[in-house]
């Protein structure tokens, strides 16, 4: 857990001009020759984020292992910090709030107009705060509760570019910046050229990896660009849709206490009434997005629904379809119902959707991940919580009760990312579904599916969505929630080119939709480009690669 820098800035409400009041950094982990450019890019990035952020907003930009957090108050006073990924977003926001409160108490607002540069600012408490908040639990025991942060919506961006205005290029901003020396600008230009292989022709991507990440980890990697979009689909060009959703709220996957069986009479892992309602609302949301493009009535030639062979996913599919295609008439007196077929496959053979299908090779690879340096880091990070649960589940301590579940959720999100951390895991756990989607898109583009086929839905699990996102190269910070969905659309452009677009709705009951670029696939990502760049994840013989072939025959375990 590390804080690298913090800046206090001011954004003029009228002119929107941004001035840097004070800055402090801890660059001891970098070589002497790197520190100057690292400091300049941190200052450049901090000022840029404040310029592009509205008053009263909190936002974060994540790039691989590092984050930049920005807090702009309504009075224009702002704070930005750069931290590693282990430094929790809500804790960073609490730190920034504390910085601004301390600054305001020592430098009254009447003095702000006279501060033209850091030399004019008398504030001297920034280094002490930066040092103290390297260990946030010692700095403030309540940082894990963070009630004040909940009052302001926090936005997570995947790249610097996502906060810029349409048509604005980071390249030009770097070139014109007064905060960067000629040496740093030369570094940026070189790094930009190195990163062009990720997407060509190069879009205005220029992520934080081009600014800071080379110094942090010594490499540049392709990353997904994300942006929030409206919920209405571009149906003028839309040709085919694949959607994968997670089932709705369920009962516990296993009983922890004897009395749990009485509390959950439905049994373990079953869809709850709230879960069914969540899926119904998701179906209504899909109706809003695709509207008349799908037609008002269910058409078996247009829609195909497939589910994993679990009660909760099968029931979720039915509830979803009730929202997507609400019955228009009674099939019997008093019975408004539109029956819609949901298809499934036996669990041992469902390599696309079944989250626990046997694959010895993948299981061996996963065991390696549990012993990896990353896994050990997670164990150390959550040592207190793991010890607590291993000894006894006793929530008598009210202070612990207020924070433990937030930490457990953080632990769940981080551990879950180990599931698809390597190419082998992506190929064997996510590649089969991605390959099926790709080939169906290809068949549609060649006219093999007919004119009516439009929509293929998978009712599955959080791990299904996570595996698909990981195989596409798309980062997710929060593991897929109940009744959320991934949308992969194919659009037929006027020149007959097929373009692939990826959208993620990861809020159960919030109409918030994020569109992602596909790392490694030239933007706009064509169907041909998708196959070229991601076919390495398509297993040639999944059963054989998994080690299920014995004596020339497939043996499902």
C-alpha positions as a Python dict, from the first residue, in 0.01 Angstrom:
ca = {
    (1, 'X'): (0, 0, 0),
    (2, 'X'): (164, 323, -114),
    (3, 'X'): (87, 692, -169),
    (4, 'X'): (325, 847, -421),
    (5, 'X'): (211, 1209, -438),
    (6, 'X'): (-53, 1460, -336),
    (7, 'X'): (-137, 1799, -490),
    (8, 'X'): (-357, 2080, -359),
    (9, 'X'): (-499, 2289, -644),
    (10, 'X'): (-767, 2550, -706),
    (11, 'X'): (-1007, 2569, -998),
    (12, 'X'): (-1154, 2913, -1061),
    (13, 'X'): (-1533, 2885, -1076),
    (14, 'X'): (-1559, 3150, -1347),
    (15, 'X'): (-1259, 3097, -1575),
    (16, 'X'): (-1197, 2729, -1483),
    (17, 'X'): (-826, 2808, -1471),
    (18, 'X'): (-635, 2571, -1241),
    (19, 'X'): (-349, 2677, -1013),
    (20, 'X'): (-129, 2447, -807),
    (21, 'X'): (-114, 2563, -447),
    (22, 'X'): (106, 2294, -295),
    (23, 'X'): (244, 1948, -373),
    (24, 'X'): (436, 1676, -195),
    (25, 'X'): (566, 1337, -307),
    (26, 'X'): (743, 1023, -190),
    (27, 'X'): (949, 898, -484),
    (28, 'X'): (1204, 699, -285),
    (29, 'X'): (1111, 382, -474),
    (30, 'X'): (1233, 533, -805),
    (31, 'X'): (1590, 579, -921),
    (32, 'X'): (1742, 924, -887),
    (33, 'X'): (1733, 981, -1264),
    (34, 'X'): (1363, 895, -1291),
    (35, 'X'): (1230, 1117, -1015),
    (36, 'X'): (1225, 1443, -1208),
    (37, 'X'): (1009, 1316, -1494),
    (38, 'X'): (787, 1113, -1260),
    (39, 'X'): (719, 1426, -1054),
    (40, 'X'): (643, 1631, -1365),
    (41, 'X'): (397, 1379, -1502),
    (42, 'X'): (223, 1350, -1166),
    (43, 'X'): (180, 1726, -1160),
    (44, 'X'): (62, 1730, -1522),
    (45, 'X'): (-190, 1451, -1456),
    (46, 'X'): (-319, 1611, -1135),
    (47, 'X'): (-382, 1944, -1305),
    (48, 'X'): (-544, 1776, -1605),
    (49, 'X'): (-792, 1581, -1392),
    (50, 'X'): (-897, 1890, -1198),
    (51, 'X'): (-943, 2082, -1524),
    (52, 'X'): (-1176, 1811, -1656),
    (53, 'X'): (-1371, 1754, -1332),
    (54, 'X'): (-1680, 1944, -1229),
    (55, 'X'): (-1733, 2102, -886),
    (56, 'X'): (-1845, 1870, -609),
    (57, 'X'): (-1711, 1555, -778),
    (58, 'X'): (-1484, 1267, -681),
    (59, 'X'): (-1327, 1053, -952),
    (60, 'X'): (-1050, 799, -996),
    (61, 'X'): (-847, 688, -1296),
    (62, 'X'): (-714, 332, -1284),
    (63, 'X'): (-428, 208, -1497),
    (64, 'X'): (-311, -147, -1433),
    (65, 'X'): (-163, -139, -1079),
    (66, 'X'): (-198, 235, -1012),
    (67, 'X'): (-471, 490, -950),
    (68, 'X'): (-505, 867, -955),
    (69, 'X'): (-778, 999, -722),
    (70, 'X'): (-929, 1346, -763),
    (71, 'X'): (-1161, 1545, -533),
    (72, 'X'): (-1293, 1884, -647),
    (73, 'X'): (-1495, 2075, -388),
    (74, 'X'): (-1779, 2310, -476),
    (75, 'X'): (-1559, 2610, -391),
    (76, 'X'): (-1297, 2496, -644),
    (77, 'X'): (-1039, 2381, -390),
    (78, 'X'): (-913, 2043, -510),
    (79, 'X'): (-679, 1762, -413),
    (80, 'X'): (-528, 1482, -622),
    (81, 'X'): (-319, 1186, -510),
    (82, 'X'): (-141, 904, -694),
    (83, 'X'): (-144, 564, -521),
    (84, 'X'): (-98, 197, -596),
    (85, 'X'): (-394, -37, -645),
    (86, 'X'): (-382, -167, -288),
    (87, 'X'): (-471, 178, -158),
    (88, 'X'): (-852, 161, -147),
    (89, 'X'): (-1050, 427, -336),
    (90, 'X'): (-1268, 522, -43),
    (91, 'X'): (-962, 557, 183),
    (92, 'X'): (-788, 777, -75),
    (93, 'X'): (-1096, 998, -93),
    (94, 'X'): (-1099, 1030, 285),
    (95, 'X'): (-731, 1127, 271),
    (96, 'X'): (-802, 1396, 12),
    (97, 'X'): (-1089, 1528, 221),
    (98, 'X'): (-860, 1549, 523),
    (99, 'X'): (-597, 1731, 317),
    (100, 'X'): (-849, 1992, 199),
    (101, 'X'): (-992, 2039, 549),
    (102, 'X'): (-644, 2090, 695),
    (103, 'X'): (-546, 2328, 415),
    (104, 'X'): (-863, 2535, 459),
    (105, 'X'): (-810, 2562, 834),
    (106, 'X'): (-457, 2700, 786),
    (107, 'X'): (-497, 2895, 461),
    (108, 'X'): (-830, 3087, 460),
    (109, 'X'): (-1013, 3135, 130),
    (110, 'X'): (-941, 3510, 136),
    (111, 'X'): (-574, 3429, 77),
    (112, 'X'): (-629, 3203, -224),
    (113, 'X'): (-642, 3478, -493),
    (114, 'X'): (-290, 3584, -395),
    (115, 'X'): (-140, 3238, -449),
    (116, 'X'): (5, 3234, -799),
    (117, 'X'): (249, 2944, -745),
    (118, 'X'): (364, 2707, -473),
    (119, 'X'): (618, 2963, -356),
    (120, 'X'): (334, 3196, -259),
    (121, 'X'): (163, 2934, -42),
    (122, 'X'): (257, 2920, 327),
    (123, 'X'): (92, 2583, 391),
    (124, 'X'): (340, 2330, 534),
    (125, 'X'): (128, 2037, 651),
    (126, 'X'): (122, 1832, 331),
    (127, 'X'): (434, 1621, 394),
    (128, 'X'): (316, 1524, 741),
    (129, 'X'): (-22, 1414, 606),
    (130, 'X'): (137, 1220, 319),
    (131, 'X'): (368, 1036, 559),
    (132, 'X'): (94, 965, 814),
    (133, 'X'): (-155, 837, 557),
    (134, 'X'): (91, 582, 418),
    (135, 'X'): (-72, 370, 688),
    (136, 'X'): (-436, 486, 680),
    (137, 'X'): (-544, 271, 974),
    (138, 'X'): (-302, 451, 1202),
    (139, 'X'): (-394, 788, 1051),
    (140, 'X'): (-766, 738, 1106),
    (141, 'X'): (-923, 422, 1261),
    (142, 'X'): (-1251, 502, 1089),
    (143, 'X'): (-1119, 504, 734),
    (144, 'X'): (-1276, 165, 665),
    (145, 'X'): (-1624, 295, 743),
    (146, 'X'): (-1602, 606, 525),
    (147, 'X'): (-1956, 725, 578),
    (148, 'X'): (-1881, 1072, 447),
    (149, 'X'): (-1761, 933, 114),
    (150, 'X'): (-2098, 774, 52),
    (151, 'X'): (-2255, 1120, 31),
    (152, 'X'): (-2078, 1201, -296),
    (153, 'X'): (-2088, 980, -604),
    (154, 'X'): (-1746, 849, -700),
    (155, 'X'): (-1666, 776, -1064),
    (156, 'X'): (-1403, 525, -1177),
    (157, 'X'): (-1236, 586, -1515),
    (158, 'X'): (-1012, 329, -1682),
    (159, 'X'): (-790, 587, -1852),
    (160, 'X'): (-693, 952, -1854),
    (161, 'X'): (-845, 989, -2202),
    (162, 'X'): (-1193, 905, -2073),
    (163, 'X'): (-1206, 1234, -1877),
    (164, 'X'): (-1117, 1452, -2177),
    (165, 'X'): (-1361, 1635, -2402),
    (166, 'X'): (-1467, 1481, -2733),
    (167, 'X'): (-1202, 1538, -2999),
    (168, 'X'): (-941, 1643, -2746),
    (169, 'X'): (-606, 1462, -2769),
    (170, 'X'): (-371, 1401, -2481),
    (171, 'X'): (-80, 1422, -2725),
    (172, 'X'): (-159, 1789, -2788),
    (173, 'X'): (-202, 1864, -2417),
    (174, 'X'): (138, 1713, -2340),
    (175, 'X'): (299, 1913, -2621),
    (176, 'X'): (153, 2243, -2492),
    (177, 'X'): (203, 2174, -2121),
    (178, 'X'): (415, 2419, -1923),
    (179, 'X'): (453, 2164, -1641),
    (180, 'X'): (662, 1924, -1851),
    (181, 'X'): (1027, 1967, -1943),
    (182, 'X'): (1157, 1891, -2291),
    (183, 'X'): (1310, 1570, -2157),
    (184, 'X'): (975, 1449, -2022),
    (185, 'X'): (801, 1538, -2346),
    (186, 'X'): (1059, 1337, -2538),
    (187, 'X'): (995, 1043, -2307),
    (188, 'X'): (623, 1073, -2368),
    (189, 'X'): (671, 1074, -2746),
    (190, 'X'): (887, 760, -2729),
    (191, 'X'): (642, 583, -2501),
    (192, 'X'): (354, 680, -2730),
    (193, 'X'): (526, 517, -3027),
    (194, 'X'): (589, 201, -2824),
    (195, 'X'): (222, 180, -2732),
    (196, 'X'): (91, 221, -3087),
    (197, 'X'): (112, -154, -3141),
    (198, 'X'): (-176, -195, -2896),
    (199, 'X'): (-425, -20, -3124),
    (200, 'X'): (-378, 96, -3480),
    (201, 'X'): (-449, 345, -3613),
    (202, 'X'): (-365, 494, -3272),
    (203, 'X'): (-676, 641, -3108),
    (204, 'X'): (-650, 927, -2858),
    (205, 'X'): (-570, 664, -2597),
    (206, 'X'): (-242, 776, -2437),
    (207, 'X'): (-323, 628, -2101),
    (208, 'X'): (-154, 682, -1770),
    (209, 'X'): (84, 402, -1861),
    (210, 'X'): (235, 643, -2113),
    (211, 'X'): (281, 904, -1844),
    (212, 'X'): (381, 729, -1526),
    (213, 'X'): (360, 353, -1567),
    (214, 'X'): (692, 303, -1747),
    (215, 'X'): (866, 431, -1437),
    (216, 'X'): (649, 219, -1211),
    (217, 'X'): (676, -124, -1375),
    (218, 'X'): (904, -72, -1674),
    (219, 'X'): (658, -178, -1942),
    (220, 'X'): (358, -62, -2142),
    (221, 'X'): (53, -282, -2178),
    (222, 'X'): (-263, -249, -2383),
    (223, 'X'): (-563, -153, -2170),
    (224, 'X'): (-934, -108, -2225),
    (225, 'X'): (-1076, 241, -2260),
    (226, 'X'): (-1413, 285, -2093),
    (227, 'X'): (-1684, 547, -2114),
    (228, 'X'): (-2036, 580, -1980),
    (229, 'X'): (-2301, 575, -2254),
    (230, 'X'): (-2678, 606, -2282),
    (231, 'X'): (-2894, 297, -2252),
    (232, 'X'): (-3050, 322, -2600),
    (233, 'X'): (-2877, 101, -2857),
    (234, 'X'): (-2766, 220, -3201),
    (235, 'X'): (-3027, 9, -3375),
    (236, 'X'): (-2967, 170, -3717),
    (237, 'X'): (-2654, -43, -3758),
    (238, 'X'): (-2718, -316, -3500),
    (239, 'X'): (-2720, -664, -3652),
    (240, 'X'): (-2677, -916, -3370),
    (241, 'X'): (-2649, -917, -2989),
    (242, 'X'): (-2501, -1161, -2742),
    (243, 'X'): (-2579, -1096, -2377),
    (244, 'X'): (-2455, -1279, -2070),
    (245, 'X'): (-2623, -1205, -1740),
    (246, 'X'): (-2566, -1323, -1386),
    (247, 'X'): (-2861, -1480, -1205),
    (248, 'X'): (-3050, -1275, -948),
    (249, 'X'): (-3010, -1275, -571),
    (250, 'X'): (-2977, -1627, -430),
    (251, 'X'): (-2968, -1806, -98),
    (252, 'X'): (-2622, -1889, 46),
    (253, 'X'): (-2408, -2130, -153),
    (254, 'X'): (-2353, -2331, 164),
    (255, 'X'): (-2475, -2328, 524),
    (256, 'X'): (-2237, -2186, 784),
    (257, 'X'): (-2456, -2255, 1086),
    (258, 'X'): (-2711, -2528, 1170),
    (259, 'X'): (-2995, -2276, 1193),
    (260, 'X'): (-2932, -2157, 836),
    (261, 'X'): (-3144, -2440, 697),
    (262, 'X'): (-3444, -2296, 880),
    (263, 'X'): (-3366, -1944, 764),
    (264, 'X'): (-3339, -2054, 401),
    (265, 'X'): (-3607, -2320, 346),
    (266, 'X'): (-3561, -2291, -32),
    (267, 'X'): (-3226, -2468, 5),
    (268, 'X'): (-2875, -2357, -83),
    (269, 'X'): (-2798, -2166, -401),
    (270, 'X'): (-3161, -2105, -495),
    (271, 'X'): (-3311, -1792, -651),
    (272, 'X'): (-3493, -1570, -401),
    (273, 'X'): (-3805, -1365, -466),
    (274, 'X'): (-3589, -1054, -477),
    (275, 'X'): (-3359, -1229, -726),
    (276, 'X'): (-3653, -1304, -955),
    (277, 'X'): (-3765, -941, -927),
    (278, 'X'): (-3413, -821, -1012),
    (279, 'X'): (-3411, -1030, -1328),
    (280, 'X'): (-3756, -908, -1424),
    (281, 'X'): (-3630, -550, -1398),
    (282, 'X'): (-3322, -640, -1604),
    (283, 'X'): (-3554, -773, -1873),
    (284, 'X'): (-3741, -442, -1866),
    (285, 'X'): (-3408, -262, -1900),
    (286, 'X'): (-3321, -473, -2207),
    (287, 'X'): (-3663, -381, -2351),
    (288, 'X'): (-3575, -12, -2303),
    (289, 'X'): (-3239, -59, -2475),
    (290, 'X'): (-3349, -258, -2777),
    (291, 'X'): (-3716, -162, -2799),
    (292, 'X'): (-3893, -235, -3126),
    (293, 'X'): (-3570, -370, -3279),
    (294, 'X'): (-3646, -700, -3106),
    (295, 'X'): (-4017, -687, -3181),
    (296, 'X'): (-4302, -670, -2934),
    (297, 'X'): (-4366, -1044, -2925),
    (298, 'X'): (-4130, -1333, -2866),
    (299, 'X'): (-4017, -1490, -3193),
    (300, 'X'): (-3823, -1817, -3173),
    (301, 'X'): (-3645, -1729, -3498),
    (302, 'X'): (-3520, -1403, -3345),
    (303, 'X'): (-3442, -1492, -2983),
    (304, 'X'): (-3256, -1786, -2831),
    (305, 'X'): (-3208, -1828, -2455),
    (306, 'X'): (-2955, -2066, -2306),
    (307, 'X'): (-2897, -2125, -1936),
    (308, 'X'): (-2658, -2324, -1724),
    (309, 'X'): (-2829, -2619, -1558),
    (310, 'X'): (-2903, -2457, -1223),
    (311, 'X'): (-3244, -2373, -1082),
    (312, 'X'): (-3135, -2015, -1014),
    (313, 'X'): (-3014, -1950, -1369),
    (314, 'X'): (-3309, -2125, -1535),
    (315, 'X'): (-3555, -1930, -1320),
    (316, 'X'): (-3361, -1608, -1380),
    (317, 'X'): (-3396, -1660, -1755),
    (318, 'X'): (-3772, -1701, -1724),
    (319, 'X'): (-3805, -1393, -1502),
    (320, 'X'): (-3589, -1191, -1742),
    (321, 'X'): (-3799, -1290, -2041),
    (322, 'X'): (-4115, -1189, -1854),
    (323, 'X'): (-3970, -839, -1832),
    (324, 'X'): (-3837, -835, -2188),
    (325, 'X'): (-4153, -977, -2347),
    (326, 'X'): (-4443, -899, -2113),
    (327, 'X'): (-4758, -1096, -2201),
    (328, 'X'): (-5012, -902, -2404),
    (329, 'X'): (-5310, -1131, -2361),
    (330, 'X'): (-5441, -1407, -2135),
    (331, 'X'): (-5377, -1763, -2253),
    (332, 'X'): (-5647, -1873, -2010),
    (333, 'X'): (-5898, -1686, -1799),
    (334, 'X'): (-5706, -1482, -1544),
    (335, 'X'): (-5365, -1602, -1670),
    (336, 'X'): (-5147, -1345, -1846),
    (337, 'X'): (-4848, -1548, -1957),
    (338, 'X'): (-4604, -1570, -2246),
    (339, 'X'): (-4418, -1905, -2226),
    (340, 'X'): (-4064, -1877, -2365),
    (341, 'X'): (-3828, -2174, -2410),
    (342, 'X'): (-3501, -2179, -2217),
    (343, 'X'): (-3239, -2429, -2336),
    (344, 'X'): (-2966, -2591, -2128),
    (345, 'X'): (-2696, -2858, -2133),
    (346, 'X'): (-2584, -3116, -1873),
    (347, 'X'): (-2339, -2962, -1627),
    (348, 'X'): (-2043, -3195, -1697),
    (349, 'X'): (-2060, -3105, -2069),
    (350, 'X'): (-2130, -2731, -2034),
    (351, 'X'): (-1780, -2591, -2082),
    (352, 'X'): (-1916, -2249, -2180),
    (353, 'X'): (-2141, -2170, -1881),
    (354, 'X'): (-2096, -2422, -1598),
    (355, 'X'): (-1871, -2250, -1347),
    (356, 'X'): (-1734, -2573, -1198),
    (357, 'X'): (-1701, -2795, -1505),
    (358, 'X'): (-1408, -3031, -1463),
    (359, 'X'): (-1087, -2926, -1637),
    (360, 'X'): (-780, -3076, -1465),
    (361, 'X'): (-534, -2855, -1655),
    (362, 'X'): (-716, -2539, -1544),
    (363, 'X'): (-738, -2669, -1189),
    (364, 'X'): (-362, -2727, -1178),
    (365, 'X'): (-306, -2376, -1315),
    (366, 'X'): (-541, -2232, -1054),
    (367, 'X'): (-353, -2410, -775),
    (368, 'X'): (-38, -2237, -900),
    (369, 'X'): (-216, -1904, -869),
    (370, 'X'): (-306, -1976, -508),
    (371, 'X'): (67, -2013, -440),
    (372, 'X'): (169, -1710, -647),
    (373, 'X'): (322, -1387, -525),
    (374, 'X'): (-3, -1205, -603),
    (375, 'X'): (-204, -1447, -387),
    (376, 'X'): (46, -1414, -102),
    (377, 'X'): (14, -1038, -127),
    (378, 'X'): (-362, -1065, -90),
    (379, 'X'): (-322, -1293, 213),
    (380, 'X'): (-93, -1040, 378),
    (381, 'X'): (-322, -750, 293),
    (382, 'X'): (-626, -919, 449),
    (383, 'X'): (-441, -1110, 723),
    (384, 'X'): (-654, -968, 1004),
    (385, 'X'): (-981, -1059, 835),
    (386, 'X'): (-865, -1408, 740),
    (387, 'X'): (-749, -1473, 1095),
    (388, 'X'): (-1080, -1348, 1228),
    (389, 'X'): (-1283, -1587, 1013),
    (390, 'X'): (-1050, -1882, 1064),
    (391, 'X'): (-1079, -1860, 1442),
    (392, 'X'): (-1449, -1789, 1484),
    (393, 'X'): (-1728, -1593, 1327),
    (394, 'X'): (-1813, -1373, 1623),
    (395, 'X'): (-1958, -1030, 1542),
    (396, 'X'): (-2001, -913, 1902),
    (397, 'X'): (-1749, -634, 1845),
    (398, 'X'): (-1960, -348, 1707),
    (399, 'X'): (-1663, -162, 1557),
    (400, 'X'): (-1562, -474, 1368),
    (401, 'X'): (-1919, -535, 1262),
    (402, 'X'): (-1928, -194, 1093),
    (403, 'X'): (-1625, -266, 879),
    (404, 'X'): (-1577, -640, 834),
    (405, 'X'): (-1826, -685, 552),
    (406, 'X'): (-1673, -406, 346),
    (407, 'X'): (-1332, -568, 382),
    (408, 'X'): (-1470, -912, 299),
    (409, 'X'): (-1621, -768, -19),
    (410, 'X'): (-1283, -617, -110),
    (411, 'X'): (-1119, -955, -45),
    (412, 'X'): (-1375, -1129, -265),
    (413, 'X'): (-1316, -887, -553),
    (414, 'X'): (-937, -927, -538),
    (415, 'X'): (-927, -1304, -495),
    (416, 'X'): (-1176, -1349, -779),
    (417, 'X'): (-934, -1187, -1021),
    (418, 'X'): (-692, -1477, -968),
    (419, 'X'): (-939, -1710, -1140),
    (420, 'X'): (-849, -1585, -1487),
    (421, 'X'): (-508, -1430, -1423),
    (422, 'X'): (-313, -1629, -1683),
    (423, 'X'): (-355, -1704, -2053),
    (424, 'X'): (-407, -2072, -1974),
    (425, 'X'): (-700, -1995, -1743),
    (426, 'X'): (-850, -1752, -1993),
    (427, 'X'): (-819, -2004, -2275),
    (428, 'X'): (-976, -2293, -2082),
    (429, 'X'): (-1232, -2099, -1876),
    (430, 'X'): (-1331, -1809, -2101),
    (431, 'X'): (-1207, -1902, -2446),
    (432, 'X'): (-1479, -2157, -2523),
    (433, 'X'): (-1760, -1905, -2477),
    (434, 'X'): (-1576, -1629, -2664),
    (435, 'X'): (-1511, -1869, -2952),
    (436, 'X'): (-1879, -1967, -2965),
    (437, 'X'): (-1981, -1601, -2974),
    (438, 'X'): (-1725, -1522, -3245),
    (439, 'X'): (-1837, -1809, -3470),
    (440, 'X'): (-2203, -1715, -3429),
    (441, 'X'): (-2121, -1357, -3529),
    (442, 'X'): (-1933, -1496, -3830),
    (443, 'X'): (-2227, -1715, -3930),
    (444, 'X'): (-2462, -1419, -3903),
    (445, 'X'): (-2237, -1200, -4117),
    (446, 'X'): (-2230, -1471, -4387),
    (447, 'X'): (-2607, -1514, -4387),
    (448, 'X'): (-2605, -1860, -4230),
    (449, 'X'): (-2845, -1766, -3947),
    (450, 'X'): (-3109, -1604, -4165),
    (451, 'X'): (-3247, -1253, -4150),
    (452, 'X'): (-3455, -1292, -3834),
    (453, 'X'): (-3186, -1414, -3589),
    (454, 'X'): (-3088, -1119, -3369),
    (455, 'X'): (-3045, -1201, -3003),
    (456, 'X'): (-2869, -1481, -2812),
    (457, 'X'): (-2881, -1470, -2432),
    (458, 'X'): (-2684, -1670, -2176),
    (459, 'X'): (-2826, -1698, -1824),
    (460, 'X'): (-2523, -1782, -1616),
    (461, 'X'): (-2296, -1681, -1331),
    (462, 'X'): (-2061, -1410, -1209),
    (463, 'X'): (-1766, -1627, -1308),
    (464, 'X'): (-1904, -1657, -1663),
    (465, 'X'): (-1902, -1280, -1710),
    (466, 'X'): (-1567, -1241, -1533),
    (467, 'X'): (-1404, -1506, -1752),
    (468, 'X'): (-1537, -1344, -2069),
    (469, 'X'): (-1421, -996, -1963),
    (470, 'X'): (-1076, -1128, -1871),
    (471, 'X'): (-1043, -1312, -2202),
    (472, 'X'): (-1137, -992, -2385),
    (473, 'X'): (-864, -815, -2187),
    (474, 'X'): (-1106, -588, -2002),
    (475, 'X'): (-1034, -495, -1641),
    (476, 'X'): (-1310, -517, -1385),
    (477, 'X'): (-1264, -379, -1033),
    (478, 'X'): (-1589, -514, -891),
    (479, 'X'): (-1686, -876, -951),
    (480, 'X'): (-2017, -903, -1144),
    (481, 'X'): (-2313, -832, -919),
    (482, 'X'): (-2652, -1003, -915),
    (483, 'X'): (-2870, -952, -1224),
    (484, 'X'): (-2606, -758, -1418),
    (485, 'X'): (-2513, -822, -1777),
    (486, 'X'): (-2246, -804, -2045),
    (487, 'X'): (-2355, -707, -2397),
    (488, 'X'): (-2148, -787, -2706),
    (489, 'X'): (-2299, -631, -3017),
    (490, 'X'): (-2219, -666, -3387),
    (491, 'X'): (-2295, -366, -3606),
    (492, 'X'): (-2313, -373, -3984),
    (493, 'X'): (-2162, -53, -4116),
    (494, 'X'): (-2253, 110, -4452),
    (495, 'X'): (-1937, -37, -4611),
    (496, 'X'): (-2047, -389, -4501),
    (497, 'X'): (-1776, -402, -4232),
    (498, 'X'): (-1884, -568, -3908),
    (499, 'X'): (-1785, -376, -3594),
    (500, 'X'): (-1788, -533, -3247),
    (501, 'X'): (-1887, -326, -2942),
    (502, 'X'): (-1878, -433, -2576),
    (503, 'X'): (-2099, -292, -2299),
    (504, 'X'): (-2117, -379, -1929),
    (505, 'X'): (-2404, -306, -1691),
    (506, 'X'): (-2261, -391, -1349),
    (507, 'X'): (-2517, -218, -1128),
    (508, 'X'): (-2818, -428, -1031),
    (509, 'X'): (-3080, -154, -1023),
    (510, 'X'): (-2903, 149, -1170),
    (511, 'X'): (-2936, 239, -1539),
    (512, 'X'): (-2561, 287, -1583),
    (513, 'X'): (-2395, 136, -1889),
    (514, 'X'): (-2022, 135, -1966),
    (515, 'X'): (-1877, 78, -2313),
    (516, 'X'): (-1529, -73, -2338),
    (517, 'X'): (-1276, -83, -2615),
    (518, 'X'): (-1118, -424, -2675),
    (519, 'X'): (-743, -409, -2603),
    (520, 'X'): (-532, -538, -2889),
    (521, 'X'): (-811, -501, -3146),
    (522, 'X'): (-774, -202, -3378),
    (523, 'X'): (-1038, 63, -3310),
    (524, 'X'): (-1307, 35, -3429),
    (525, 'X'): (-1276, -336, -3355),
    (526, 'X'): (-1395, -536, -3655),
    (527, 'X'): (-1513, -896, -3648),
    (528, 'X'): (-1204, -991, -3846),
    (529, 'X'): (-979, -804, -3603),
    (530, 'X'): (-1145, -969, -3304),
    (531, 'X'): (-1077, -1314, -3443),
    (532, 'X'): (-721, -1227, -3535),
    (533, 'X'): (-626, -1083, -3198),
    (534, 'X'): (-816, -1318, -2965),
    (535, 'X'): (-811, -1651, -3148),
    (536, 'X'): (-517, -1752, -2929),
    (537, 'X'): (-778, -1811, -2659),
    (538, 'X'): (-986, -2046, -2876),
    (539, 'X'): (-900, -2404, -2768),
    (540, 'X'): (-822, -2639, -3057),
    (541, 'X'): (-952, -2935, -2857),
    (542, 'X'): (-1082, -2825, -2518),
    (543, 'X'): (-1136, -3175, -2380),
    (544, 'X'): (-784, -3279, -2478),
    (545, 'X'): (-623, -2961, -2346),
    (546, 'X'): (-809, -3005, -2018),
    (547, 'X'): (-686, -3362, -1981),
    (548, 'X'): (-1027, -3524, -2016),
    (549, 'X'): (-927, -3762, -2296),
    (550, 'X'): (-842, -4107, -2164),
    (551, 'X'): (-774, -4401, -2392),
    (552, 'X'): (-892, -4202, -2691),
    (553, 'X'): (-1230, -4125, -2531),
    (554, 'X'): (-1358, -3816, -2350),
    (555, 'X'): (-1426, -3888, -1984),
    (556, 'X'): (-1627, -3614, -1810),
    (557, 'X'): (-1542, -3600, -1442),
}
